[in-house]
Amino acid sequence: METAVCTIPDRIDRPSSGRWDWIAAGVALLVFAGLSAYFAAASGGFLEADGCTHYLYARFALVEPHYFTNVWGRPWCTGLFAIPAAVAGLIGVRLMSLALALLCALVAYQLAREQGHRRPVLALILTLGQPLLFLHSFSELTEVPFAALLVLAFWAYQRRQWLVMALLASMLPLGRPEGFGFILLAAVALMAARRRAWLLLLPVPLLLWNHAGWVLCGRAGPWWRWLIDNWPYAANSLYPAGNLFKFVALMPMLVSPFVFPMTCLGIWRNVRLTPTIRAFMKSSHLSRCIVLTALLPLMVLAGHSVLYWLGKMASNGELRYLLIMAPFWGILSARGWEWFFERFGWRWPVAWAGLAVIAPGGLNFYYHALPIQPDEQWRRARWVADWYQSSPLAMEYPKLMASHPGLFYFLDLSVNDTGRARQWNLQTVRQAPGGTILIWDPVYGVYNATGDHSIHIKDLLDAGWIADPKVEAMLNRPIDRTENADSLMKLVPPPSPGQWHVFLSPTTQSRRPTVVR
């Protein structure tokens, strides 16, 4: 007995949005943009430390082009952020993230409209209403730039614009590691559409990235292996493995607690369209697009859940990984929301959707999570940076090697400035180059997605680095306590293993042996 195929024709009568829907969309965009811009300017801290690193790459990319090919920084993201960072600094990068978040919502609206949603404005509102998307709309991380590129590629696929889809999909690996999986799916789509000639476009950006990196980084090693040799992620994560269902449990935080049930309902409504593989293959192109709108985010959810559970590929179980599918979550939520209100004959679905996504924001009046303020470790990083600038040690040890990215941010210093900095890695530690001060903190000194960036105190002692207990004691004092110059020189109890450490290279800049007084 054959499975019945519930298919949707490729051409359907798409309802035009009414005046109130347009007004709702405009209000949603303006409120989102206004609040995001305000918090972008008012937040003195970073959403995550990785954001600081991405900002620093973009900040110096125009004068140090090798940053455009940095594997950890990602060429797509560094390229988008470089000009805003050079022109307007940190606020410029955050406003670029805002523009990309708005783009995600607008494309979600178009996708929902073409998929036959009666109220496609719900897709826009429920995309913008995702709490994590709002937080990342004024961050410097890679998820929102990747989400914008991915949803544009899917939109081209839905519209059968195969060349555009191939060009956009080919850029995905330059945005995040998930891009490699999506480029394989793009290849399958091109073969299924009998557009095999466009397959040749898919590896081109990767090849250009590999060659440019090899040239800009000194042509070291075989040219064809540069990307492989510089891939930063450890196969076995330095972070502990976790629960397989962590991401599922945190989904309400991603899409908003009041929206999550509708997201699940939307997934069911989409997947039931072609319940079997055979039905999927026999359905229309638009039906397949609707089903893929649910399957693609579920694949990302499952993939990251397994990686975190197995402790692979430097996964530390951060919910932001699922943000790359933000427009798809918004469309699924809109599907479920629309069907639920129609099924029970409830009125004003758009108004209730707006209320549902705004309501969780009221918690900020009690917990004051926004604007983002620097925590104790970041305030200490600022204090250490100010100390180093005025310290006599900077004369004999002018090269800074530090694990905490905040030091380079507060010093406005490129990590690759050979005149003022040293690379943080095990190779440099073992070389112990003269004239270097090394500042180690207990978080970024050990925990890193890159194996050779995880450095322990034993590694430093084995390589001959010399600790300075007096300076360590001073830098680990409570940063809010005021002390005069005399008291700063008094030796207080040595810092505990959970505190910052300061090491000096065995020799000074003038090649004299280091002596700690």
C-alpha positions in Angstrom: 0.0 0.0 0.0 1.5 3.3 -1.1 1.9 6.1 1.4 -0.3 9.1 0.6 1.6 12.1 -0.4 0.3 15.5 0.8 2.0 17.9 -1.5 1.8 21.6 -2.1 2.0 22.9 -5.6 5.1 25.0 -6.5 2.8 28.0 -7.2 0.3 28.9 -4.6 -1.8 32.0 -4.1 0.2 33.9 -1.5 -2.0 36.2 0.6 -1.0 39.8 0.7 -0.1 41.3 4.0 -2.7 43.7 5.4 -2.1 47.2 6.6 -1.9 46.1 10.3 0.6 43.4 9.5 2.8 45.9 7.8 2.5 48.2 10.8 3.3 45.3 13.2 6.4 44.5 11.1 7.6 48.1 11.1 7.1 48.4 14.9 8.9 45.1 15.5 11.9 46.1 13.4 12.1 49.6 15.0 11.8 48.3 18.5 14.3 45.6 18.0 16.8 47.9 16.2 16.4 50.7 18.8 16.9 48.4 21.8 19.8 46.6 20.2 21.6 49.8 19.3 21.1 51.2 22.8 22.6 48.1 24.4 25.4 48.0 21.9 26.5 51.4 23.0 25.7 50.9 26.7 27.3 47.5 27.2 30.9 47.9 28.5 31.4 44.1 28.5 31.4 41.4 25.9 28.6 38.8 25.6 31.4 36.2 25.4 35.2 36.5 25.4 35.3 35.0 21.9 33.6 38.2 20.8 36.5 40.2 21.9 38.9 38.0 19.9 36.7 38.3 16.8 36.6 42.1 17.3 40.4 42.3 17.6 40.9 40.3 14.3 38.5 42.7 12.5 40.1 45.7 14.2 43.5 45.0 12.7 42.6 43.1 9.5 43.0 46.1 7.1 46.6 46.7 8.3 47.4 43.0 8.8 45.6 41.2 5.9 46.5 37.7 7.3 43.6 38.1 9.7 41.3 37.8 6.8 42.5 34.2 6.4 42.7 33.3 10.1 41.0 29.9 10.5 39.6 30.6 13.9 38.4 34.1 13.0 36.7 33.0 9.8 37.1 35.0 6.6 33.4 35.6 6.1 32.9 37.1 9.6 36.2 39.1 9.6 35.5 40.4 6.2 32.0 41.7 7.2 33.3 43.3 10.4 36.7 44.7 9.2 35.5 48.1 7.8 33.0 48.8 10.6 35.7 48.0 13.1 38.2 50.3 11.4 35.7 53.2 11.0 33.7 53.0 14.2 35.5 50.5 16.5 33.5 48.2 18.7 30.1 49.9 18.1 30.6 49.6 14.4 30.9 45.8 14.6 27.9 45.6 16.9 25.8 47.6 14.5 26.8 45.3 11.7 25.5 42.4 13.7 22.3 44.3 14.2 21.9 44.8 10.4 22.5 41.1 9.8 19.9 40.1 12.5 17.4 42.3 10.8 18.3 40.7 7.4 17.6 37.3 9.0 14.1 38.4 10.0 13.3 39.9 6.7 14.3 36.8 4.8 12.3 34.7 7.2 9.3 36.8 6.3 9.9 36.1 2.6 10.4 32.4 3.1 7.2 32.1 5.1 5.2 34.1 2.6 6.4 31.9 -0.3 5.6 28.8 1.8 2.0 29.9 2.0 1.8 31.3 5.6 -1.4 33.4 5.9 0.4 35.7 8.4 4.1 35.7 7.3 4.7 38.7 9.6 4.6 36.2 12.4 7.9 34.7 11.1 9.5 38.1 11.2 8.3 38.8 14.8 9.1 35.4 16.1 12.6 35.5 14.6 13.3 38.9 16.2 11.7 37.7 19.4 14.3 35.0 20.0 16.1 36.2 23.2 19.5 34.8 22.1 19.2 36.5 18.7 18.6 39.8 20.4 21.7 39.3 22.6 23.8 38.4 19.6 22.5 41.4 17.6 25.0 43.5 19.5 27.8 41.0 19.8 30.9 40.2 17.6 30.4 36.5 17.3 30.1 34.3 14.1 26.6 32.9 14.6 24.5 35.8 13.2 26.8 36.4 10.1 26.6 32.7 9.4 22.8 32.6 9.9 22.3 35.5 7.4 24.4 33.7 4.7 22.7 30.4 5.3 19.1 31.7 5.1 19.9 33.7 1.9 21.3 30.5 0.4 18.1 28.6 1.4 16.0 31.4 0.0 17.8 31.0 -3.4 17.2 27.3 -3.2 13.5 27.7 -2.6 13.3 30.1 -5.5 15.3 27.6 -7.7 18.0 30.2 -8.3 20.7 27.5 -8.5 23.6 29.7 -9.5 23.0 32.1 -6.6 22.5 29.2 -4.2 25.8 27.6 -5.3 27.6 30.9 -4.8 26.2 31.6 -1.4 26.5 28.0 -0.2 30.2 27.9 -1.3 30.9 30.7 1.2 29.4 28.8 4.2 32.6 27.0 5.3 34.2 30.4 5.5 31.7 31.3 8.2 31.6 28.4 10.6 32.5 24.7 10.7 28.8 23.7 10.1 29.3 25.2 6.6 31.1 22.0 5.5 27.9 20.0 6.2 25.7 22.5 4.4 28.0 22.6 1.4 27.5 18.8 1.0 23.7 19.3 1.2 24.0 22.0 -1.5 25.9 19.5 -3.7 23.1 17.0 -3.3 20.5 19.7 -4.2 22.4 20.7 -7.3 22.7 17.1 -8.5 19.0 16.5 -7.8 18.1 19.6 -9.9 20.5 18.4 -12.7 22.7 21.5 -12.3 25.9 19.6 -12.0 28.0 22.3 -13.7 27.5 24.5 -10.7 29.1 21.9 -8.5 32.5 23.2 -9.7 31.7 26.5 -7.8 31.3 24.9 -4.4 35.0 24.3 -3.5 36.3 27.6 -5.1 36.2 29.8 -1.9 37.8 27.1 0.1 40.6 26.8 -2.4 41.1 30.6 -2.5 41.1 30.7 1.3 43.7 27.9 1.5 46.0 29.6 -1.1 45.6 33.1 0.4 46.4 31.8 3.9 49.5 30.0 2.6 50.8 33.1 0.9 50.1 35.5 3.7 51.5 33.3 6.3 54.9 32.9 4.7 54.3 29.9 2.3 55.3 27.5 5.1 54.6 23.8 4.3 52.8 22.3 1.3 50.4 24.8 -0.2 47.6 22.3 -0.4 47.8 21.5 3.3 47.7 25.0 4.8 44.0 24.9 5.8 44.4 21.4 7.3 47.5 22.3 9.2 46.1 25.4 10.6 42.7 24.0 11.6 42.3 25.1 15.2 39.8 22.7 16.7 41.0 19.8 18.8 39.3 16.5 17.8 38.9 15.6 21.4 37.4 18.6 23.2 39.3 20.2 26.1 35.9 20.9 27.6 34.1 18.2 29.5 31.5 16.1 27.7 27.9 16.7 28.8 24.3 15.5 28.7 23.0 14.4 25.3 19.7 16.3 25.8 21.2 19.6 27.1 20.4 21.5 23.9 16.8 20.2 23.8 16.3 21.2 27.4 17.6 24.7 26.7 15.4 25.3 23.6 12.9 27.5 25.4 15.8 29.9 26.2 16.6 30.0 22.5 13.1 30.7 20.9 11.5 32.2 24.0 9.6 30.2 26.7 6.1 31.2 25.6 6.9 30.4 22.0 8.6 27.0 22.4 5.4 25.0 22.4 4.4 26.6 19.1 7.9 25.8 17.7 7.3 22.1 18.4 3.9 22.4 16.8 5.4 24.0 13.8 8.0 21.3 13.4 5.2 18.7 13.5 3.1 20.6 11.0 6.0 20.8 8.5 7.4 17.3 8.9 3.9 15.6 8.5 3.7 17.0 5.0 6.0 14.2 3.7 6.2 11.6 6.5 8.5 9.2 4.6 11.5 9.4 2.4 9.5 8.2 -0.5 6.9 10.8 0.0 9.6 13.4 0.3 11.1 12.4 -3.1 7.7 12.4 -4.8 6.5 15.7 -3.4 6.8 19.1 -5.1 9.8 21.4 -4.7 7.9 23.8 -2.4 6.8 20.9 -0.2 10.4 19.7 0.1 11.4 23.3 1.1 8.7 23.3 3.8 9.9 20.0 5.2 13.6 21.1 5.0 12.7 24.2 7.0 12.1 21.8 9.9 14.7 19.1 9.1 17.7 21.4 8.7 17.5 22.9 12.2 16.7 19.5 13.7 19.9 18.2 12.0 21.9 21.0 13.6 20.3 20.3 16.9 21.1 16.6 16.7 24.7 17.1 15.4 25.7 19.5 18.2 24.0 17.3 20.8 26.1 14.3 19.8 29.3 16.3 19.6 28.8 17.7 23.1 27.8 14.3 24.4 30.9 12.6 22.9 33.2 15.6 23.8 34.4 16.1 20.3 35.4 19.1 18.1 35.9 21.5 21.0 32.2 21.6 21.8 31.4 23.0 25.2 27.6 22.9 24.8 26.9 26.5 24.2 23.3 27.2 23.1 24.5 29.8 20.7 25.5 27.1 18.3 21.8 26.6 17.4 21.5 30.3 16.6 22.7 29.7 13.1 19.2 28.4 12.4 17.4 31.5 13.9 15.3 32.3 10.8 14.2 28.7 10.6 13.2 28.5 14.2 11.2 31.7 13.6 9.4 30.2 10.6 8.6 27.0 12.5 7.3 29.0 15.4 5.1 31.1 13.1 3.7 27.9 11.5 2.7 26.5 14.8 1.4 29.9 16.1 -0.7 30.5 13.0 -2.2 27.0 13.0 -3.0 27.1 16.7 -4.9 30.4 16.6 -6.8 29.3 13.5 -7.6 25.9 15.0 -9.2 27.4 18.1 -10.5 30.5 16.5 -8.5 32.9 18.6 -8.2 36.5 17.5 -5.2 38.9 17.2 -2.4 36.3 16.7 0.1 39.0 15.8 -0.6 41.0 18.9 -0.3 38.0 21.1 2.9 37.0 19.4 4.4 40.4 20.1 3.4 40.2 23.8 4.9 36.7 24.0 8.3 37.7 22.8 8.3 41.0 24.8 7.2 39.5 28.2 10.5 37.7 29.0 12.4 41.0 28.6 10.6 42.2 31.8 13.0 40.0 33.8 15.8 42.4 33.0 14.1 44.9 35.4 14.8 42.5 38.2 18.0 40.7 37.2 19.7 43.6 35.3 21.5 41.4 32.8 21.6 44.3 30.3 23.5 46.4 29.6 26.4 43.8 29.7 29.0 44.9 32.2 32.5 43.4 32.6 32.8 40.8 35.3 35.6 40.7 37.9 38.0 38.9 35.5 37.5 41.5 32.8 37.9 44.4 35.3 41.1 42.7 36.4 42.2 42.5 32.8 41.7 46.3 32.4 43.6 46.9 35.7 46.5 44.6 34.6 46.7 46.3 31.2 46.9 49.7 32.8 49.5 48.5 35.2 51.7 47.0 32.4 51.6 50.3 30.4 53.0 52.2 33.3 55.3 49.5 34.8 59.1 49.7 34.6 59.0 46.0 33.5 57.7 47.2 30.1 61.1 48.6 29.4 63.1 45.3 29.8 60.1 43.1 28.8 58.4 45.0 26.0 56.8 41.8 24.4 53.5 40.8 26.0 52.3 37.2 25.9 48.9 36.8 27.5 46.1 34.3 27.6 43.3 36.8 28.4 42.0 38.6 25.2 40.9 41.5 27.3 44.6 42.6 27.8 45.0 43.1 24.1 41.6 44.8 23.8 42.4 47.4 26.5 45.8 48.0 25.1 44.4 48.2 21.6 47.1 45.8 20.6 47.2 43.2 17.8 48.2 39.7 19.0 50.4 39.5 15.9 52.2 42.9 16.5 55.7 41.4 16.4 57.1 44.6 18.0 54.9 44.4 21.1 53.4 40.9 21.4 54.1 37.2 21.3 51.8 34.4 20.1 50.1 32.5 22.9 50.9 28.8 22.1 53.1 26.0 23.4 55.8 26.6 20.7 56.4 30.1 22.0 56.3 28.9 25.6 59.1 26.3 24.9 61.2 28.9 23.1 60.9 31.3 26.0 62.1 34.3 23.9 63.9 37.1 25.7 62.2 40.3 26.7 58.8 38.8 27.2 56.4 39.1 30.1 53.8 36.3 30.2 50.5 36.9 32.0 48.5 33.7 32.6 44.9 33.5 33.9 43.1 30.4 35.1 40.4 30.4 32.5 41.8 31.3 29.0 45.2 30.0 29.9 43.9 26.4 30.0 40.5 26.2 28.3 40.7 26.8 24.6 39.3 25.2 21.5 42.9 24.9 20.1 45.0 22.2 21.8 48.4 24.1 21.6 46.7 27.2 23.2 46.1 25.2 26.4 49.0 26.0 28.7 49.5 24.8 32.2 51.8 26.3 34.9 54.0 23.2 34.6 54.6 23.9 30.9 55.9 27.4 31.9 58.2 26.1 34.7 59.6 23.3 32.5 60.5 25.9 29.8 62.4 28.0 32.2 60.0 30.9 32.7 60.6 32.8 36.0 57.7 33.7 38.3 57.5 37.1 40.0 55.7 36.4 43.3 55.6 40.1 44.3 54.0 41.3 41.1 51.6 38.3 41.2 50.5 39.2 44.7 49.9 42.8 43.7 47.9 41.9 40.6 45.7 39.4 42.5 44.7 41.8 45.2 41.1 42.9 45.3 40.8 45.3 42.4 38.3 47.6 44.2 40.6 48.3 47.1 42.7 51.5 46.9 46.3 51.2 48.0 49.2 53.6 47.9 52.5 53.0 46.2 54.2 51.7 49.3 51.6 49.1 50.2 51.7 47.8 46.6 55.3 46.8 47.1 54.6 44.8 50.3 54.6 41.1 49.7 51.2 39.6 50.6 50.4 35.9 50.6 51.2 34.2 47.3 48.3 33.8 44.8 46.3 30.6 44.9 46.2 28.3 41.8 42.9 29.9 40.7 44.4 33.3 40.3 46.5 35.1 37.7 50.3 34.4 37.4 53.1 36.5 36.0 56.2 35.0 34.4 59.3 36.7 32.9 61.4 35.2 30.2 64.8 33.8 31.3 66.5 36.9 29.7 65.6 40.5 29.3 65.3 42.5 26.1 69.0 43.4 26.4 69.8 39.6 26.9 70.7 39.9 30.5 69.7 37.1 32.9 66.3 37.8 34.5 66.7 38.5 38.3 63.5 38.7 40.4 63.9 40.9 43.5 
